[in-house]
Amino acid sequence: MSAQLTDTTRVETAASAAPDRKLNPFVRAGLLVLALLVVLALPWYIYPPVAMDILAWGLFAISVDLLLGFTGLLSFGHAAFWGTSAYVTGLIAIRLGLPFPVAVLGGALVAMLLAIPTGYLAVRRTGIYFAMVTLAFAQMLFFLANQARDITGGENGLQGIPKSFFGIELVETDPFYFYYAALPLILLGAFAAWRTVSSPFGRVLLAIRDNPARARALGYDVERYKIMVFVISAGIAGLAGGVFSVSHGFASLQELIWQTSGKVVLITVLGGIGTLWGGPLGAAVVVLLEDQLASSGFNGIGIITGTIFVLIVLLFRKGIWGTGADLIARLRASRTSSGRRDA
C-alpha cells in the first residue's frame, strides 16, 4: 500500500509539473504580475478577513506541496506546525506586546525547531507510514495544548491576540489595512517555497521523489535532504498559521486537530499536486465555498467540499492548475503540429 501511494504521487506530480517548465520567461513574468495584481485587489472585492484566510490557507497548501509534490512525502500532521505557530504567535503578541510581524516570525521559528526532531523520526518511513508518524505527532501536540490550559486556554483557546503594528491604528483596527500589512509575510513564504524548488536543492528533491535509491547511489544523503525540506515546509506553514491566528484574534485547538491537516491536503490536491501555485487556487475555492455556504445557513459544508474533492480526483487528477497547464500545453502542441503541416 505504501509503494502504491508513493508511485501514484510520483506519476501525478511529474505530469502536472512538466508544462510549467516549458513556459516562456515573458509568460512567467506576465503570470507573476497578474497574480500580484489579483492579490493586491482581493480585499476590494472580497471581505478582507476572508481574503486573508485565502492567502493563509494558500500558503499552508504551498508548504504541504513542498513535501507531497516535490519530495513525495504525504504529511497528515502538518497542522502541528500551523497550530504551534498560531499559539506561539499569540503568546508573543499578548505577553510581550511585540508587533505582529515579529510575533509571526517567532512562531514560524518555533515551528521549524519543532520540525527537526519530528522530521528526524518521520523521514525514516515513506508512504502511508510517514503520514501516520506525522499524524501521531500532531495528535500528541493537540493533547498537550488541551492539557496546558494555563498557557493555551484549553478548549476556550487563546483569545484576544492583538494586531499590534508599531502603533499604526489603521492596521490594528481595520481588517482592510491589516491585509496589506500582513501580505509581505505571505509573499515571503511563497518566495521561500519558489526559491527552494527552483534551486539545485530543489532538483535533488525531485530526484529523491522520482527514485530515492538512484539519488542515494549518486551520493546524496536522502534522509538529510528530506529533513531539510521538512523543516523549510514547517517554517512556511508556521508563517501561514501565525498570520491566520492574528487575523482572527485567537488560536484554538481547531488549529492542531487532524481535520485541519486533512483540509490542507484536500486544498493541495484540488489546486494541483507538484504545481506549487495550485495551492492558492484550491484555497480560494474551498474558503469562498465555505464562506458562501455558512452565510446561507447550510450546515453540511463537509458534504459539499467532500463531493467536490471526489469529483476533482476522478475527473481532474492533476488539479485546477495542473489541468489548466496541461490543456495549454496540448493546444500549443496542436498549433505547432498544424503549422508544420501547413508549411
C-alpha positions as CSV (number, residue, x, y, z in Angstrom):
1,M,0.0,0.0,0.0
2,S,2.9,2.4,0.9
3,A,4.6,1.7,-2.5
4,Q,1.3,2.3,-4.4
5,L,0.7,5.6,-2.7
6,T,4.3,6.7,-3.4
7,D,4.0,5.6,-7.1
8,T,0.7,7.4,-7.6
9,T,2.1,10.7,-6.2
10,R,5.1,10.4,-8.4
11,V,3.2,10.0,-11.6
12,E,0.7,12.8,-11.0
13,T,3.2,15.3,-9.8
14,A,5.6,14.7,-12.6
15,A,2.9,15.1,-15.1
16,S,1.5,18.3,-13.6
17,A,4.8,20.0,-13.1
18,A,6.1,19.4,-16.6
19,P,4.1,22.0,-18.6
20,D,5.1,24.8,-16.2
21,R,8.8,24.3,-17.0
22,K,8.1,25.0,-20.7
23,L,6.7,28.4,-20.2
24,N,8.4,31.3,-21.9
25,P,10.1,33.7,-19.4
26,F,7.9,36.5,-20.6
27,V,4.8,34.4,-20.0
28,R,6.1,33.6,-16.5
29,A,6.7,37.3,-15.7
30,G,3.2,38.1,-17.0
31,L,1.6,35.5,-14.8
32,L,3.6,36.7,-11.8
33,V,2.4,40.3,-12.4
34,L,-1.2,39.1,-12.9
35,A,-1.0,37.1,-9.6
36,L,0.3,40.1,-7.7
37,L,-2.4,42.3,-9.1
38,V,-5.1,39.8,-8.1
39,V,-3.6,39.5,-4.6
40,L,-3.5,43.3,-4.2
41,A,-7.1,43.7,-5.5
42,L,-8.5,40.9,-3.4
43,P,-9.7,42.8,-0.4
44,W,-11.5,45.3,-2.6
45,Y,-13.9,42.6,-3.9
46,I,-13.9,40.1,-1.0
47,Y,-14.4,40.7,2.7
48,P,-10.9,41.4,3.9
49,P,-10.8,38.7,6.7
50,V,-12.0,36.1,4.1
51,A,-9.3,37.3,1.6
52,M,-6.7,36.9,4.4
53,D,-7.9,33.4,5.0
54,I,-7.5,32.6,1.3
55,L,-3.8,33.7,1.5
56,A,-3.1,32.0,4.8
57,W,-4.6,28.6,3.6
58,G,-2.9,29.1,0.2
59,L,0.5,29.4,1.8
60,F,-0.3,26.5,4.1
61,A,-1.1,24.4,1.0
62,I,2.2,25.5,-0.7
63,S,4.1,24.2,2.4
64,V,2.4,20.9,2.1
65,D,3.0,20.7,-1.7
66,L,6.8,21.1,-1.0
67,L,6.6,17.7,0.7
68,L,3.9,16.0,-1.3
69,G,4.5,17.3,-4.8
70,F,8.3,17.9,-4.8
71,T,9.6,15.3,-2.4
72,G,6.9,12.6,-2.5
73,L,6.0,12.8,1.3
74,L,2.4,12.9,2.3
75,S,2.1,14.6,5.7
76,F,-1.2,14.1,7.7
77,G,0.2,16.1,10.6
78,H,1.1,19.5,9.2
79,A,-1.5,21.1,11.4
80,A,1.2,20.6,14.2
81,F,3.3,23.4,12.7
82,W,0.3,25.6,11.6
83,G,-1.2,25.3,15.1
84,T,2.1,25.6,17.1
85,S,2.9,28.8,15.3
86,A,-0.6,30.1,15.9
87,Y,-0.3,29.6,19.6
88,V,3.3,30.9,19.9
89,T,2.5,33.9,17.8
90,G,-0.4,34.7,20.1
91,L,1.6,34.3,23.2
92,I,4.4,36.6,21.9
93,A,1.9,39.2,20.9
94,I,-0.1,39.1,24.1
95,R,2.6,38.6,26.7
96,L,5.5,40.5,25.1
97,G,3.4,43.1,23.3
98,L,5.6,42.9,20.2
99,P,4.4,43.9,16.7
100,F,2.5,41.1,14.9
101,P,5.2,40.6,12.2
102,V,7.8,39.8,14.9
103,A,5.4,37.5,16.6
104,V,4.6,35.6,13.4
105,L,8.3,35.2,12.6
106,G,8.8,33.9,16.2
107,G,6.0,31.4,15.7
108,A,7.5,30.2,12.4
109,L,10.9,29.8,14.0
110,V,9.4,27.6,16.8
111,A,7.6,25.6,14.2
112,M,10.9,24.9,12.4
113,L,12.6,23.9,15.6
114,L,9.7,21.5,16.3
115,A,10.1,20.0,12.9
116,I,13.7,19.0,13.5
117,P,13.0,16.1,15.9
118,T,9.7,15.3,14.2
119,G,11.3,15.1,10.8
120,Y,14.3,13.1,12.1
121,L,11.9,10.3,13.1
122,A,9.3,10.6,10.3
123,V,11.6,10.7,7.2
124,R,12.9,7.2,8.0
125,R,9.5,6.0,6.8
126,T,7.7,6.6,3.5
127,G,4.2,6.5,2.1
128,I,1.4,5.8,4.5
129,Y,3.8,5.1,7.3
130,F,5.3,8.6,7.1
131,A,1.8,10.0,7.1
132,M,0.9,8.1,10.2
133,V,4.0,9.2,12.1
134,T,3.3,12.9,11.3
135,L,-0.3,12.4,12.3
136,A,0.7,10.9,15.6
137,F,2.9,13.9,16.4
138,A,0.1,16.3,15.6
139,Q,-2.3,14.5,17.8
140,M,0.2,14.5,20.6
141,L,0.5,18.3,20.4
142,F,-3.3,18.5,20.3
143,F,-3.4,16.6,23.6
144,L,-0.7,18.8,25.2
145,A,-2.3,22.0,24.1
146,N,-5.6,20.8,25.6
147,Q,-4.0,20.0,28.9
148,A,-1.9,23.1,29.2
149,R,-4.9,25.3,29.9
150,D,-2.9,28.0,31.8
151,I,-0.9,28.6,28.6
152,T,-3.1,27.8,25.7
153,G,-6.6,28.4,27.2
154,G,-7.5,24.7,26.7
155,E,-10.9,24.3,25.0
156,N,-11.5,28.0,25.1
157,G,-8.4,28.8,23.1
158,L,-6.0,31.7,23.3
159,Q,-8.2,34.8,22.9
160,G,-7.6,38.5,22.4
161,I,-4.5,38.2,20.2
162,P,-3.7,41.9,19.2
163,K,-2.8,43.1,15.8
164,S,0.0,45.4,17.2
165,F,1.8,47.1,14.3
166,F,4.2,49.8,15.5
167,G,1.4,51.9,16.9
168,I,-0.3,52.4,13.5
169,E,-4.0,52.4,14.5
170,L,-5.4,51.8,11.0
171,V,-3.7,48.4,10.7
172,E,-4.5,47.4,14.3
173,T,-8.3,48.2,14.0
174,D,-9.2,47.8,10.3
175,P,-9.0,44.4,8.6
176,F,-8.6,46.1,5.2
177,Y,-5.3,47.7,6.2
178,F,-4.2,44.7,8.2
179,Y,-4.4,42.6,5.0
180,Y,-1.8,44.7,3.3
181,A,0.4,44.8,6.4
182,A,0.4,41.0,6.6
183,L,0.7,40.5,2.9
184,P,4.6,40.7,2.9
185,L,4.7,37.8,5.3
186,I,2.7,35.7,2.9
187,L,4.8,36.7,0.0
188,L,7.9,35.9,2.0
189,G,6.7,32.3,2.5
190,A,5.7,32.0,-1.2
191,F,9.1,33.3,-2.3
192,A,10.9,30.9,0.1
193,A,9.0,27.9,-1.4
194,W,9.7,29.1,-5.0
195,R,13.3,29.6,-4.3
196,T,13.5,26.1,-2.8
197,V,12.1,24.3,-5.7
198,S,14.0,26.4,-8.3
199,S,17.4,25.9,-6.8
200,P,19.8,22.9,-7.2
201,F,18.4,21.8,-3.8
202,G,15.0,21.5,-5.4
203,R,16.4,19.4,-8.3
204,V,17.8,17.0,-5.8
205,L,14.3,16.8,-4.1
206,L,12.8,15.9,-7.5
207,A,15.4,13.2,-7.9
208,I,14.6,11.8,-4.5
209,R,10.9,11.9,-5.2
210,D,11.2,10.0,-8.5
211,N,13.9,7.5,-7.5
212,P,15.3,7.6,-3.9
213,A,17.6,4.6,-4.5
214,R,19.2,6.2,-7.5
215,A,19.6,9.5,-5.7
216,R,21.3,7.7,-2.8
217,A,23.6,5.9,-5.3
218,L,24.7,9.2,-6.7
219,G,25.9,10.2,-3.3
220,Y,23.0,12.3,-1.9
221,D,22.1,11.9,1.7
222,V,18.4,11.3,1.1
223,E,17.3,11.4,4.7
224,R,19.2,14.7,5.3
225,Y,17.6,16.3,2.3
226,K,14.1,15.2,3.5
227,I,14.7,16.6,7.0
228,M,15.8,19.9,5.5
229,V,12.8,20.3,3.2
230,F,10.6,19.1,6.1
231,V,11.9,22.0,8.3
232,I,11.5,24.5,5.5
233,S,8.0,23.4,4.9
234,A,7.2,23.6,8.6
235,G,8.5,27.2,8.7
236,I,6.3,28.2,5.8
237,A,3.3,26.5,7.4
238,G,4.2,28.4,10.6
239,L,4.1,31.7,8.8
240,A,0.7,30.9,7.5
241,G,-0.6,29.8,10.9
242,G,0.8,32.8,12.6
243,V,-0.9,35.2,10.2
244,F,-4.1,33.3,10.5
245,S,-4.2,33.5,14.3
246,V,-3.5,37.2,14.3
247,S,-6.1,37.9,11.6
248,H,-8.8,36.1,13.7
249,G,-7.6,37.3,17.0
250,F,-7.4,33.9,18.6
251,A,-5.8,30.5,18.4
252,S,-7.8,27.3,19.2
253,L,-7.4,23.6,19.3
254,Q,-9.0,23.6,15.9
255,E,-5.6,24.7,14.5
256,L,-4.0,21.4,15.8
257,I,-6.7,18.9,15.1
258,W,-6.2,16.3,12.4
259,Q,-9.1,17.6,10.3
260,T,-7.0,20.8,9.7
261,S,-4.2,18.6,8.2
262,G,-6.8,16.8,6.0
263,K,-8.3,20.1,4.8
264,V,-5.0,21.4,3.6
265,V,-4.2,18.2,1.8
266,L,-7.6,18.5,0.1
267,I,-6.8,22.1,-0.9
268,T,-3.4,21.0,-2.3
269,V,-4.9,18.2,-4.3
270,L,-7.7,20.4,-5.5
271,G,-5.2,23.1,-6.7
272,G,-2.8,20.6,-8.2
273,I,0.0,18.5,-6.7
274,G,3.5,19.4,-7.7
275,T,2.4,22.8,-9.1
276,L,3.3,24.9,-6.1
277,W,0.9,27.7,-7.2
278,G,-2.2,25.4,-7.3
279,G,-2.5,25.7,-3.5
280,P,-3.7,29.3,-3.5
281,L,-6.3,28.4,-6.2
282,G,-7.5,25.5,-4.2
283,A,-7.7,27.6,-1.1
284,A,-9.7,30.3,-2.9
285,V,-12.3,27.6,-4.0
286,V,-12.6,26.0,-0.6
287,V,-12.6,29.2,1.6
288,L,-15.1,31.0,-0.7
289,L,-17.3,28.0,-0.9
290,E,-17.3,27.5,2.9
291,D,-18.0,31.2,3.4
292,Q,-20.9,31.2,1.0
293,L,-22.4,28.0,2.5
294,A,-22.0,29.3,6.0
295,S,-23.6,32.6,5.1
296,S,-26.6,30.8,3.6
297,G,-27.1,28.8,6.8
298,F,-26.2,25.5,5.3
299,N,-24.8,23.1,7.9
300,G,-23.5,20.3,5.7
301,I,-20.4,22.1,4.4
302,G,-18.3,19.0,4.7
303,I,-20.6,17.1,2.4
304,I,-20.2,19.7,-0.4
305,T,-16.4,20.0,-0.1
306,G,-16.1,16.3,0.1
307,T,-18.1,15.8,-3.0
308,I,-16.0,18.4,-4.9
309,F,-12.9,16.6,-3.7
310,V,-14.1,13.3,-5.1
311,L,-15.1,14.8,-8.4
312,I,-11.7,16.6,-8.8
313,V,-9.8,13.3,-8.0
314,L,-11.9,11.4,-10.5
315,L,-12.2,13.9,-13.3
316,F,-9.2,16.3,-12.9
317,R,-6.5,14.2,-11.3
318,K,-3.9,17.0,-11.9
319,G,-6.0,19.6,-10.0
320,I,-7.0,23.0,-11.2
321,W,-3.6,24.4,-12.0
322,G,-2.2,21.1,-13.4
323,T,-5.2,20.5,-15.7
324,G,-5.1,24.1,-17.0
325,A,-1.4,23.9,-17.7
326,D,-1.9,20.6,-19.4
327,L,-4.6,22.0,-21.7
328,I,-2.4,24.9,-22.6
329,A,0.5,22.6,-23.5
330,R,-1.8,20.4,-25.7
331,L,-3.2,23.5,-27.5
332,R,0.3,24.7,-28.1
333,A,1.4,21.3,-29.4
334,S,-1.5,21.1,-31.7
335,R,-0.9,24.5,-33.1
336,T,2.8,23.7,-33.7
337,S,1.9,20.4,-35.5
338,S,-0.7,22.1,-37.6
339,G,1.8,24.9,-38.5
340,R,4.3,22.3,-39.6
341,R,1.7,20.6,-41.8
342,D,0.8,23.8,-43.5
343,A,4.4,24.5,-44.1
